[in-house]
Amino acid sequence: MSSSDSNSNNLKRDRVIFGVAQPVLYMIAKNKCQFTTKPLKPKEQFILVSNHLTETDLFIAYNVVRTHVYIVASEHLSRGNFLSKIQMRLLNPVYRAKGMTDIGSVKEMLRRIRNGGSLLLFPEGHRSADGVTMPTTPALGKLIKQSKCTLITMKITGGYFAEPRWAKTIRKGKITAGVVGTYSPEMLKGMSSEEVSKLVDGDIYEDAYERQRENPERYVGERLAEGLENHLFICPKCGGVSTLHTKEDRFWCECGMEGIYDEYAWLHSTDKHYDLPFDNVRDWSRWQEEEFDKRYDSGDITFTDNNVKLYRITPDHVRTEIESGTLTADKEGLAIGDHRLLYSEMPSTAFMDRGNTLYFETPGNYWQLYGDGVCMLKYQLMWKRAKGEI
């Protein structure tokens, strides 16, 4: 059998599997999301691009574009639980490694397109940590132009409050999704890669808190504040690092600052002697990045966390624990056990899960750092400053 025949058979098989699974995929999304546009069923090949807010965005996308599409999935999903592995096996995704330069995944995307398939991309790479869509890169525009496919953009709203990336629980509340724009290859032909990426940015951009101020929605759940420490690492009152604690809807610092996270996602101070300077996670997050910059520029800066594990991940997705203990960071790099990992040797990084996992590569190796309740954002910020990215 020729390579082209094999590829054609694989596509037919994947489409049959998708057709069988369609009712279940639609049911999952319909029970969770309200759709603002009628579903599409394109006959031509396409690339569907969306912002990323919940763990079920994939199923939402399948309700927006009701035809077979290959997803571009994070490499770590190949090591998920049994159901996750079965799901990935059935969907036959294009895997993309987080925190590393992955040219192979781009080649595989283009190969699937050449063989007649379509793609679903979440270009942010991971769910928004503060409710604001992260910008894409010209690389996305380049891929779209090379594909010579129709571009379809989709936007999800409300998902950030239903499933805050940092949170330990899921909440019930309004989620909406729908098509924003459809662009033919002819429409995109005269645009540069940068212009195509900016087009996507404009279509999928969402600021959850800006929308919440204009049209408040309630998101009901339990333990609403738990997990905030996975993203917020500097106390606005005392300036302490990694001194935040949470339980149920409460958060507090060891200095005495305390507050609550309510069902509308607003923060309220319950400290009689201190008023929070912000009422939401987005503004606290932006403030702490500014505060981090000040400390970085003022001189020496170090971070330390205990009970962190370092794993090495092989090309066939096998994860092996290498070190376990105290993780430290300075302006040059990370250190754990006998391993010293320099920022200068890391082309990229990605923090995942609730914010307590960091992926990155060094020459010849692909790594994962994990610590329960450890805010890996601060370590990524150290890398970004060292690389001149912020």
HELIX and SHEET records of a PDB file:
HELIX    1   1 SER A    3  LYS A   30  1                                  28    
HELIX    2   2 ASP A   57  VAL A   64  1                                   8    
HELIX    3   3 GLU A   75  ARG A   79  5                                   5    
HELIX    4   4 PHE A   82  LEU A   91  1                                  10    
HELIX    5   5 ILE A  103  ARG A  114  1                                  12    
HELIX    6   6 PRO A  138  SER A  147  1                                  10    
HELIX    7   7 GLY A  159  ALA A  162  1                                   4    
HELIX    8   8 PRO A  185  LYS A  189  1                                   5    
HELIX    9   9 SER A  193  ILE A  204  1                                  12    
HELIX   10  10 ALA A  208  GLU A  214  1                                   7    
HELIX   11  11 LEU A  228  ASN A  230  5                                   3    
HELIX   12  12 VAL A  281  SER A  298  1                                  18    
HELIX   13  13 TYR A  343  GLU A  345  5                                   3    
HELIX   14  14 LEU A  377  LYS A  387  1                                  11    
SHEET    1   A 7 GLN A  34  PHE A  35  0                                        
SHEET    2   A 7 THR A 176  TYR A 183  1                                        
SHEET    3   A 7 THR A 150  THR A 157 -1                                        
SHEET    4   A 7 PHE A  46  SER A  50  1                                        
SHEET    5   A 7 LEU A 119  LEU A 121  1                                        
SHEET    6   A 7 TYR A  70  SER A  74  1                                        
SHEET    7   A 7 VAL A  94  ARG A  96  1                                        
SHEET    1   B 4 LEU A 244  LYS A 247  0                                        
SHEET    2   B 4 ARG A 250  CYS A 253 -1                                        
SHEET    3   B 4 GLU A 258  TYR A 261 -1                                        
SHEET    4   B 4 LEU A 267  SER A 269 -1                                        
SHEET    1   C 7 HIS A 339  LEU A 342  0                                        
SHEET    2   C 7 GLY A 333  ILE A 336 -1                                        
SHEET    3   C 7 ARG A 319  ALA A 329 -1                                        
SHEET    4   C 7 PHE A 303  ILE A 313 -1                                        
SHEET    5   C 7 ASN A 365  TYR A 370 -1                                        
SHEET    6   C 7 THR A 357  THR A 362 -1                                        
SHEET    7   C 7 THR A 349  MET A 352 -1                                        
END                                                                             
